[in-house]
Amino acid sequence: MGALMLRHHALDTFMDPKSVAVIGVSRKTGQGSFNLIENMKAFGYEGKIYPVNPFAQEIMGLKCHRNIEEIGDSVDLAIISTPREEVPRIVKDCAGHGIKGAIVVPQGFADADADGKALQKQLTDISRNDGIRILGPNTLGVINAFSGFSSSFMPVRREKVPVGIICQSGIFFVGASTFTGMIGKGIDVANGCDLDFADALEYFGEDDDIKVIFLHIEGLKDGRRFFDVAKKVTRIKPVIALKTARTDQGAKAASSHSGSLVGAHEVFEAAFRQAGIISAKDPEEVLDYTKAFLYLNPMKGNRVGVLTFTGAGGIILLDTLEEQGLQMAELSSETIKTVKDLSPEWMPIHNPLDIWPAIMKHGMHSVSEQALKKLLQDPSVNALICIAIAPNPSQAFLDATDVIRETVAKQSDKPVVSWLYGPNQQAVSASLEEGGQVISLPTLPRAARTLGALYRRDGFLKQTHTDAPRFKVDPRVRELLNGLKEKGSSHIQGKKAFELLQGYGIPVVHSQFANELQGILKAAEGLGYPVALKISSAQITHKTDVGGLALNIGNRTEMESAYESMVEAVKTKSPRANIDGFLVQKMIGGGLEVILGAKRDPQFGPTILFGTGGIYTEVWKDIAYGIAPLSPEEARRMIRQTKSHEILKGVRGESGYDMDILVSCLLRLSQLMMDMEDIKEVDINPFGVFSEGGLALDARIIL
């Protein structure tokens, strides 16, 4: 796909201003002065600069002004570096004089104390009411090597490279070589009182200068808008994200299984995956993935060929490849014959392709070239890893760099990654990467993970993207929910929870609700033994922990005993719980227990979960997540992502389970959460799935 059509964007003012007022600029210059104007000039900015400092006549040959009004000329952008208390007034003055954008450099706002938070709110209000856009506070601002503009008070190197960085810390500007390796354009959204990640991502998505986007995210202001923008941008160019501050905040105030299982980190990872963002877990992966997306061809499948000078190197790869969803390619007979003819008769030929015995027989250059050509031509190979030696200059006859680089340049439409071992890794790796069609990585696991990132991106681009379906809903659901709210209900379970789910077409087990023993006995006789008895209490989340669940009750006598034991156990183990009543259910056997759940995330909104259910849900935590509204493809991906998927398919001759009913229920749960904003959490655990159909066996809904 080509780039989006460029249109005017709020960030144009920041990235390519024709005139800049620098308010609060230092009078000091030279090393250690952190002078904004000095850095701007050194970076190559050629627009008009208006220093504003009432205590100086001129700075670096430029006339100083006491305030914005004194400038007289029109100004595109203001860079503000004053004590925090003065910032709101100055921003308002800028807006009053027609300045369209302001970069607020100082710290001490929402990143600090209560006063700072109040000051930041003032900035947000000014932006909304006075028509000025604000970047920051607590920011280095922007870098644009293409236009020659930088607002950073820290010196940065100018490189016209197609890498855009969006971050919340200046370290990613100053330390770009450690992270992406380079930076062509950068936007430090920092505290994000106005302009945020969604704005910056949208901007770089439209920017033809930028081919790869990197995000450093601590937190988001508007996760839903970011998610929607990301889904569009990732169809055009790769986006890599490093999410820091990975705490499990979502579990602290949870009232259900679903609430305790969904934390901030899991939601972000689900959003990234669903939006096509490639998640990196550390700076090493950021660096590797950036190089790969800049220089390598796409990976069109998951089969990897390995050319190696050492058998052990190929074995090291196997585990990491599997973790990434990759596999060793089954080489064609032609590839195997070519290398077999070069090798000693006793040498078995397979993938990984160990060519060292052939090298010993015929020489490094000839064998490496022939084997590499065959691997690149082999239709069963989607990507290639070369394991070779990085020798000292005195052993140049062992250096395969030229062979690999030249052969790949001539023939390959596949990504090629190399791992070089030996005493001269850095220099030989740099030589191999000349020409930009092969990248060299310092470890084999990093090579495998990088190919995994390429494969995930290709898989995302190949996905069919259908809209979330809409199901017919019983109109009484809204009436039921409103009635419960009027009564002050916040925890819904038992019969009412089942009614809400049934209204959205989610099948539930046949149940009857009773308040006392005689009603329980009557319900059991009506349903027919064996039955289950469950406690119903807003204060009890895990029934088994307090003795609130009895299964396979076979007759009246057993029911009387189960009831008495349950009441006594609950009073002992949860004395403050209010018992609303009891649920009597027909025993259902032969199914697999899974969990279907949902939680309303403060950033991304309704989040759906699926995984292994029953009493061990929170022990195994075999859970997959998705952001609503779910498409059928996303619902199926969630199921495939779990270990329970293997059981659902059927193991050791067993027939499989009905995955279509699970997809349907996930989609209906997604619609319920999108429709009913009053619902905070939904917990269907367990949901019994059978060879045909499935039933919600227990449910809990939190308003």
C-alpha positions in Angstrom: 0.0 0.0 0.0 1.1 3.5 -0.6 1.3 6.3 1.9 -1.8 8.1 3.1 -2.6 11.3 1.4 -0.9 14.1 3.4 -3.2 16.7 4.8 -2.6 19.5 7.2 -2.0 18.2 10.7 -1.6 20.0 14.0 2.0 18.6 14.3 3.1 20.4 11.1 3.5 23.5 13.2 5.9 21.7 15.5 7.8 19.6 13.0 8.5 22.3 10.4 8.0 25.8 11.8 9.2 28.8 9.8 9.5 30.9 12.9 10.1 30.1 16.6 9.9 32.1 19.8 12.2 30.7 22.5 10.8 31.9 25.8 13.1 31.7 28.8 16.1 30.9 26.8 19.4 30.9 28.7 21.9 33.7 28.3 24.7 31.1 28.7 26.2 29.4 25.6 28.9 26.8 25.0 29.4 23.3 26.4 27.1 22.5 29.3 24.8 25.5 28.8 21.9 23.5 27.3 21.0 26.5 25.2 18.1 25.8 23.0 19.0 28.3 20.3 22.6 27.1 20.2 21.4 23.5 19.7 18.8 24.6 17.0 21.5 26.4 15.0 23.9 23.5 15.4 21.2 21.1 14.1 20.7 23.2 11.0 17.6 25.3 11.6 17.3 28.1 9.1 14.0 29.7 10.1 13.5 32.9 12.1 14.4 32.7 15.9 13.0 35.2 18.4 14.7 34.9 21.8 12.4 36.0 24.7 14.3 36.9 27.9 13.7 40.2 29.7 17.2 40.1 31.3 19.2 40.1 28.1 19.7 42.4 25.1 20.8 39.7 22.7 21.7 36.0 22.6 24.0 34.5 19.9 23.7 37.7 17.9 19.9 37.7 18.0 17.9 40.6 19.5 16.1 39.6 22.7 12.5 40.5 23.4 10.9 41.1 26.8 7.7 39.2 25.9 5.7 37.8 23.1 3.9 41.1 22.3 7.2 42.9 21.7 8.2 40.5 18.8 5.7 42.1 16.4 6.1 39.5 13.7 3.9 36.4 13.3 5.3 33.4 15.0 4.5 29.7 14.3 5.8 28.0 17.4 6.8 28.9 20.9 9.3 26.9 23.0 8.8 27.6 26.7 11.5 27.0 29.2 10.5 29.0 32.3 9.6 28.2 35.9 6.4 26.1 35.9 4.2 28.7 37.6 4.6 31.1 34.7 3.8 28.6 32.0 0.0 28.8 31.8 0.1 32.6 31.6 2.7 32.5 28.9 0.8 29.8 26.8 -2.3 31.9 27.1 -0.4 35.0 25.9 1.0 32.9 22.9 -2.5 31.9 22.0 -3.7 35.5 22.2 -1.0 36.5 19.7 -1.9 33.9 17.1 0.8 31.3 17.9 -0.6 27.9 16.9 1.7 25.7 18.9 3.7 25.6 22.1 6.4 23.1 23.4 6.5 23.2 27.2 9.9 22.0 28.3 9.8 22.3 32.1 9.2 19.4 34.5 7.0 19.6 37.7 3.5 19.2 36.3 1.5 15.9 36.4 4.8 14.2 36.9 5.2 15.9 40.3 2.9 17.1 43.1 -0.7 18.3 43.4 0.2 21.8 42.4 1.9 20.5 39.3 -1.2 18.5 38.4 -3.4 21.6 38.7 -1.0 23.5 36.5 -1.2 20.8 33.9 -5.0 20.9 33.9 -4.8 24.6 33.3 -2.7 23.9 30.2 -5.2 21.4 28.9 -8.0 23.8 29.4 -6.1 26.6 27.6 -5.5 24.3 24.7 -9.1 23.4 24.4 -10.5 26.9 24.9 -7.9 29.2 23.2 -7.0 27.2 20.1 -3.3 26.5 20.7 -1.9 23.0 20.6 0.6 22.0 23.3 3.3 19.4 23.3 4.4 18.4 26.8 5.0 19.5 29.5 8.3 17.8 30.6 9.5 17.3 27.0 12.4 17.7 24.7 9.9 18.5 22.0 10.7 17.4 18.5 13.4 16.4 16.1 13.2 16.7 12.3 16.4 15.9 10.6 14.8 16.4 7.2 13.8 20.1 7.9 16.7 20.7 10.2 14.6 21.6 13.2 15.2 20.4 16.7 13.8 21.8 20.0 15.9 19.6 22.2 18.0 21.3 24.8 20.3 18.2 24.7 22.6 18.0 21.6 21.5 15.4 19.1 23.0 14.2 15.8 21.2 15.0 12.6 20.5 11.9 10.4 18.1 11.9 7.5 16.9 8.4 8.1 13.4 6.9 7.8 12.9 6.2 11.5 10.3 8.0 13.5 10.3 7.9 17.3 7.4 8.7 19.6 8.3 8.6 23.2 7.6 9.8 26.8 11.3 10.4 27.7 14.1 12.4 26.2 16.4 9.3 26.6 15.0 8.0 23.4 16.2 11.1 21.5 19.6 11.4 23.1 20.2 7.6 23.3 18.7 6.7 19.9 21.8 4.7 19.0 21.0 2.4 21.9 17.4 1.9 20.9 16.5 2.3 17.2 20.1 2.9 16.2 19.1 6.1 14.5 16.4 8.8 14.5 15.2 10.9 11.6 12.2 12.4 13.3 11.0 12.3 16.9 8.1 13.5 19.0 8.4 13.5 22.8 4.8 13.6 23.9 5.9 13.4 27.6 3.0 14.3 30.0 0.7 14.7 27.0 -1.6 17.5 28.3 -2.8 18.0 24.8 -1.1 16.3 21.9 -0.7 12.6 22.5 0.4 9.3 21.0 -2.6 9.0 18.7 -1.8 12.5 17.2 1.9 11.6 16.7 1.2 8.1 15.3 -1.3 9.5 12.9 1.2 12.2 11.8 4.0 9.7 11.1 1.5 7.3 9.4 1.0 10.1 6.8 4.7 11.0 6.6 6.5 9.6 3.4 9.9 10.3 5.0 9.2 7.7 7.7 9.3 4.0 7.0 9.5 2.5 10.5 7.8 3.9 13.7 9.0 3.2 17.2 6.9 3.9 20.3 8.0 4.1 23.9 4.9 4.1 26.0 4.6 4.4 29.8 0.8 5.2 29.7 -1.8 6.5 27.3 -4.4 9.3 27.7 -6.9 7.9 25.2 -6.2 4.3 24.5 -9.3 3.7 22.4 -8.4 6.5 19.9 -4.7 5.3 19.9 -6.0 1.8 19.1 -8.2 3.0 16.2 -5.3 5.1 14.7 -2.8 2.2 15.1 -5.0 -0.2 13.2 -4.8 2.1 10.2 -1.1 3.0 10.4 0.1 -0.5 10.8 -1.5 -1.5 7.5 0.9 1.0 5.8 4.2 0.7 7.8 5.6 -1.3 10.7 5.2 0.1 14.2 7.3 -1.2 17.1 6.4 -0.6 20.7 8.3 -0.8 24.0 5.8 -0.7 26.8 7.4 0.2 30.2 5.8 0.4 33.7 4.3 -3.1 33.3 2.4 -3.3 36.5 -0.6 -5.4 37.2 -2.7 -2.5 38.3 -5.9 -3.9 36.9 -6.0 -6.7 39.5 -5.9 -4.5 42.6 -9.6 -3.7 42.9 -10.9 -6.7 41.0 -14.2 -8.3 42.0 -14.2 -11.3 39.7 -12.0 -13.9 38.1 -11.9 -11.7 35.0 -11.0 -8.6 37.0 -8.1 -10.3 38.7 -6.8 -11.8 35.5 -6.8 -8.7 33.3 -4.0 -6.2 34.2 -2.6 -3.2 32.5 0.2 -5.1 30.8 -2.1 -7.8 29.4 -4.5 -5.3 28.0 -1.7 -3.3 26.3 -0.2 -6.5 24.8 -3.7 -7.5 23.5 -4.2 -4.1 22.0 -0.8 -4.1 20.3 -1.3 -7.6 18.8 -4.8 -6.8 17.6 -3.7 -3.5 16.1 -0.7 -5.0 14.3 1.9 -3.3 16.5 5.1 -5.4 17.1 5.8 -5.5 20.8 9.4 -5.4 22.0 10.3 -6.5 25.5 13.7 -4.7 25.8 16.0 -2.2 24.0 17.8 -5.1 22.2 14.6 -6.1 20.5 13.8 -2.5 19.5 17.2 -2.3 17.8 16.9 -5.6 16.1 13.4 -5.2 14.9 14.1 -1.7 13.6 17.0 -2.9 11.5 14.9 -5.8 10.2 12.0 -3.7 9.1 14.3 -1.1 7.5 16.5 -3.5 5.5 15.0 -7.0 5.1 12.5 -8.4 2.7 9.1 -9.5 4.1 8.8 -13.0 5.5 6.1 -14.9 3.6 5.8 -18.0 5.8 7.2 -19.5 9.0 9.8 -22.0 7.5 13.4 -21.2 8.2 16.5 -22.5 6.5 19.8 -22.5 8.4 23.2 -22.4 6.8 25.9 -23.1 9.4 29.6 -23.7 9.8 28.8 -25.6 13.0 26.3 -28.2 13.9 25.9 -27.0 17.5 24.8 -23.6 16.3 21.8 -25.0 14.5 20.7 -27.0 17.5 20.8 -23.8 19.7 18.2 -22.3 17.4 15.5 -24.9 17.6 13.9 -23.9 20.9 13.8 -20.2 20.1 12.3 -20.8 16.7 9.5 -22.8 18.1 8.7 -20.1 20.7 8.3 -17.6 17.8 5.9 -19.9 15.9 8.6 -20.7 13.4 9.9 -24.1 12.2 12.8 -25.6 10.4 12.1 -25.9 6.7 12.0 -29.4 5.1 14.6 -28.8 2.4 13.9 -29.8 -1.2 15.6 -32.8 -2.7 17.6 -30.5 -5.1 19.0 -28.5 -2.2 20.0 -31.6 -0.3 21.6 -33.2 -3.4 23.7 -30.1 -4.1 25.2 -30.1 -0.6 25.4 -33.9 -0.5 27.5 -33.9 -3.6 29.9 -31.5 -1.9 30.1 -33.3 1.4 31.9 -36.5 2.5 29.7 -39.6 2.0 29.2 -40.2 5.7 27.7 -36.7 6.2 23.9 -36.6 6.8 22.4 -33.6 5.0 19.3 -31.9 6.5 18.2 -28.6 7.9 20.2 -27.0 9.7 22.6 -27.4 6.8 26.0 -28.0 8.2 28.5 -27.2 5.5 31.7 -27.4 7.5 32.8 -30.9 6.3 32.2 -29.7 2.7 34.2 -26.6 3.3 37.1 -28.7 4.6 36.9 -30.7 1.3 36.4 -27.9 -1.3 37.0 -24.6 0.4 34.9 -22.0 2.0 34.0 -19.7 -0.9 32.8 -22.3 -3.4 30.8 -24.3 -0.9 29.2 -21.3 0.8 28.1 -19.8 -2.4 26.6 -23.0 -3.9 24.8 -23.9 -0.6 23.5 -20.4 -0.1 22.1 -20.1 -3.6 20.2 -23.4 -3.3 18.7 -22.3 0.1 17.6 -19.0 -1.4 16.0 -20.7 -4.3 14.4 -23.4 -2.3 10.6 -22.9 -2.3 10.2 -24.5 1.1 12.4 -21.8 2.7 10.8 -18.5 3.7 13.8 -17.0 5.6 17.4 -17.8 6.1 19.8 -17.7 9.1 23.5 -17.8 8.3 25.9 -19.0 11.0 29.4 -18.2 10.1 32.8 -17.3 11.5 34.0 -13.8 12.4 37.8 -14.3 12.2 40.7 -12.0 12.8 42.2 -10.4 9.6 45.0 -13.0 9.7 42.4 -15.7 9.1 40.5 -13.9 6.3 40.2 -17.2 4.4 37.5 -18.1 6.9 35.5 -14.9 6.4 32.3 -15.6 4.4 31.1 -12.0 4.5 31.6 -11.2 0.9 30.0 -14.5 -0.3 26.9 -14.0 1.9 26.4 -10.3 1.1 26.9 -10.7 -2.7 24.9 -13.8 -3.1 21.9 -12.4 -1.2 22.1 -9.1 -3.2 21.9 -11.0 -6.5 19.1 -13.5 -5.7 17.1 -13.1 -2.5 13.6 -12.0 -2.0 13.7 -13.5 1.4 14.9 -12.1 4.7 18.4 -13.2 5.6 19.8 -12.8 9.2 23.3 -13.8 10.3 25.0 -14.7 13.5 28.8 -14.5 13.4 30.9 -16.2 16.1 34.5 -15.6 16.7 37.0 -13.0 17.9 36.1 -10.2 15.4 32.3 -10.2 15.5 31.7 -6.4 15.5 33.9 -5.6 12.5 32.9 -8.5 10.4 29.2 -7.9 11.2 29.5 -4.3 10.0 31.1 -5.5 6.8 28.3 -8.0 6.2 25.6 -5.4 6.6 27.1 -3.1 4.0 24.5 -2.8 1.2 21.6 -3.2 3.6 20.2 -6.6 2.6 21.5 -8.8 5.4 21.5 -7.9 9.1 23.9 -9.5 11.7 22.8 -10.0 15.2 25.0 -10.9 18.2 23.1 -14.0 19.4 21.0 -16.8 17.8 18.0 -16.2 20.0 17.9 -12.6 18.9 18.1 -13.7 15.3 15.2 -16.1 15.8 13.1 -13.4 17.6 13.7 -10.9 14.8 12.5 -13.3 12.2 9.5 -13.9 14.4 8.7 -10.2 14.4 8.9 -10.2 10.5 6.6 -13.3 10.4 4.0 -11.7 12.8 3.9 -8.6 10.7 3.3 -10.6 7.5 0.6 -12.6 9.2 -1.1 -9.4 10.3 -1.1 -8.0 6.8 -2.5 -11.2 5.4 -5.4 -11.3 7.9 -8.9 -10.8 6.6 -10.5 -8.0 8.6 -14.2 -8.3 8.9 -16.4 -6.1 11.1 -17.8 -7.3 14.4 -21.2 -8.9 13.8 -24.4 -7.6 15.4 -26.8 -10.1 17.0 -30.4 -9.7 17.8 -30.8 -8.8 21.5 -33.8 -9.3 23.8 -35.0 -5.8 24.6 -35.9 -6.9 28.1 -32.1 -6.9 28.9 -32.0 -3.2 29.2 -35.1 -3.2 31.4 -33.6 -5.9 33.6 -30.4 -4.0 34.0 -32.1 -0.7 34.8 -34.3 -2.4 37.4 -31.2 -3.9 39.1 -29.5 -0.5 39.1 -32.6 1.2 40.7 -32.4 -1.4 43.4 -28.8 -0.5 44.1 -27.5 -3.9 42.9 -23.8 -3.9 42.0 -23.0 -7.6 42.0 -25.3 -9.8 39.8 -25.2 -13.5 39.9 -27.4 -16.6 39.7 -30.7 -16.3 37.9 -30.4 -12.6 37.0 -26.9 -13.0 35.6 -28.1 -15.9 33.5 -31.1 -13.8 32.2 -28.7 -11.1 31.1 -26.6 -13.5 29.2 -29.5 -15.3 27.7 -30.8 -11.9 26.4 -27.6 -11.8 24.3 -28.0 -15.4 23.1 -25.4 -16.9 25.3 -26.7 -20.4 26.3 -27.0 -21.1 30.0 -27.5 -24.3 32.0 -31.2 -24.9 33.2 -31.3 -23.6 36.7 -33.8 -22.7 39.5 -33.3 -20.2 42.3 -34.5 -20.8 45.9 -34.2 -19.0 49.2 -34.6 -21.9 51.6 -34.4 -25.7 51.9 -37.9 -26.6 50.8 -37.6 -24.5 47.7 -34.2 -26.1 47.0 -35.8 -29.6 47.3 -38.6 -28.8 45.1 -36.3 -27.3 42.4 -34.1 -30.4 42.5 -37.1 -32.7 42.1 -38.3 -30.6 39.2 -34.9 -30.7 37.4 -34.2 -34.3 38.2 -31.2 -35.6 40.2 -28.2 -35.5 40.0 -28.0 -31.7 40.5 -25.5 -29.1 41.8 -26.1 -26.6 44.6 -24.4 -23.2 44.6 -24.4 -20.4 47.1 -25.5 -16.9 45.8 -23.8 -14.0 47.6 -22.4 -10.7 46.4 -19.6 -11.0 48.8 -18.4 -14.5 47.6 -16.4 -14.7 44.4 -14.9 -18.1 44.7 -17.6 -20.5 45.9 -15.3 -23.5 46.5 -13.1 -21.5 48.9 -15.9 -21.2 51.4 -17.7 -24.4 50.8 -20.4 -22.8 48.7 -20.5 -25.5 45.9 -21.8 -29.0 46.0 -21.8 -31.3 42.9 -23.4 -34.6 41.9 -26.1 -34.5 44.6 -28.0 -37.7 43.9 -31.2 -37.6 46.0 -33.3 -35.7 48.6 -31.2 -37.0 51.6 -27.9 -35.9 50.0 -29.4 -32.5 49.2 -30.5 -31.9 52.8 -27.0 -32.8 54.0 -25.4 -30.7 51.4 -27.5 -27.7 52.2 -26.8 -27.9 56.0 -23.1 -28.4 55.4 -23.0 -25.5 52.9 -24.8 -23.0 55.3 -22.5 -24.0 58.2 -19.3 -23.7 56.1 -20.2 -20.3 54.6 -21.1 -18.9 58.0 -17.7 -20.1 59.3 -15.5 -19.2 56.4 -17.3 -16.0 55.3 -19.3 -14.8 58.3 -19.9 -11.3 56.8 -21.3 -12.6 53.5 -25.0 -12.0 52.9 -26.6 -15.1 51.5 -29.1 -14.1 48.8 -30.2 -17.6 48.1 -29.2 -20.8 46.3 -28.9 -21.9 42.7 -29.9 -25.5 41.8 -28.7 -26.7 38.5 -29.0 -29.9 36.5 -25.6 -31.7 36.5 -23.9 -31.5 33.1 -21.1 -33.9 32.4 -18.6 -34.7 29.6 -17.6 -31.2 28.7 -14.5 -29.1 29.0 -14.5 -26.2 31.4 -13.3 -22.8 30.0 -13.7 -19.2 31.1 -15.3 -16.4 29.1 -14.9 -13.0 30.7 -14.7 -9.3 30.2 -13.5 -6.1 32.0 -13.9 -2.5 31.2 -10.3 -1.2 31.0 -9.8 2.5 31.7 -7.7 3.0 28.6 -9.0 0.6 26.0 -12.6 0.1 27.1 -14.2 -3.4 26.9 -11.6 -6.1 27.1 -12.6 -9.8 26.5 -10.8 -12.8 27.8 -10.9 -16.6 27.1 -9.0 -19.4 28.7 -8.9 -22.5 30.8 -11.8 -22.4 33.3 -12.8 -24.0 36.5 -11.3 -23.7 40.0 -7.7 -23.6 38.6 -8.3 -20.6 36.3 -6.2 -18.2 38.4 -3.5 -20.8 39.0 -2.9 -21.7 35.3 -3.6 -18.3 33.9 -4.0 -19.8 30.5 -5.7 -16.7 29.2 -5.9 -14.8 25.9 -7.2 -11.3 25.6 -8.9 -9.2 22.9 -10.2 -5.6 22.6 -13.9 -5.3 21.8 -15.6 -5.1 19.4 -14.2 -8.5 18.4 -14.3 -9.8 14.8 -14.8 -13.5 14.3 -11.1 -13.8 13.2 -10.0 -12.2 16.5 -12.2 -14.4 18.6 -10.7 -17.5 16.9 -7.2 -16.1 17.4 -7.9 -15.7 21.1 -8.9 -19.4 21.3 -5.8 -20.6 19.3 -3.5 -18.6 21.6 -4.4 -20.7 24.7 -3.1 -24.1 25.7 -6.7 -25.3 26.0 -6.9 -25.0 22.2 -5.0 -28.3 21.8 -7.6 -30.0 24.0 -10.5 -28.3 22.2 -9.2 -29.8 18.9 -9.2 -33.3 20.5 -6.2 -35.3 21.8 -5.3 -39.0 21.7 -8.3 -40.1 19.7 -10.9 -38.0 21.5 -13.4 -36.1 19.5 -12.9 -32.3 19.6 -15.1 -29.7 21.2 -17.4 -27.2 19.6 -15.2 -24.1 19.0 -18.0 -22.4 16.9 -20.1 -22.0 20.1 -17.1 -20.4 21.8 -16.6 -18.0 19.0 -20.3 -17.1 19.0 -20.3 -16.5 22.8 -17.1 -14.4 22.7 -18.7 -12.2 20.0 -21.9 -11.9 21.9 -20.1 -11.1 25.1 -18.2 -8.4 23.1 -21.4 -6.9 21.9 -22.9 -7.0 25.4 -19.9 -5.0 26.7 -20.1 -2.5 23.9 -23.8 -2.0 24.4 -24.1 -1.9 28.2 -21.7 0.7 29.5 -23.0 0.1 33.0 -21.3 -3.3 33.1 -17.8 -3.3 34.6 -16.9 -7.0 34.6 -18.4 -10.2 33.4 -17.3 -13.6 34.6 -18.6 -16.8 33.0 -16.7 -19.5 34.8 -17.0 -22.3 34.1 -18.5 -22.4 30.6 -18.9 -26.0 29.7 -18.2 -26.7 26.0 -19.2 -30.1 24.5 -18.7 -31.9 21.2 -21.8 -29.9 20.1 -22.8 -26.7 21.9 -22.0 -25.3 25.3 -23.5 -23.8 28.4 -22.7 -21.1 30.9 -22.5 -23.1 34.2 -21.9 -20.1 36.5 -21.9 -16.3 35.9 -21.1 -13.1 37.8 -21.7 -9.6 36.5 -20.3 -6.5 38.2 -21.9 -3.1 37.6 
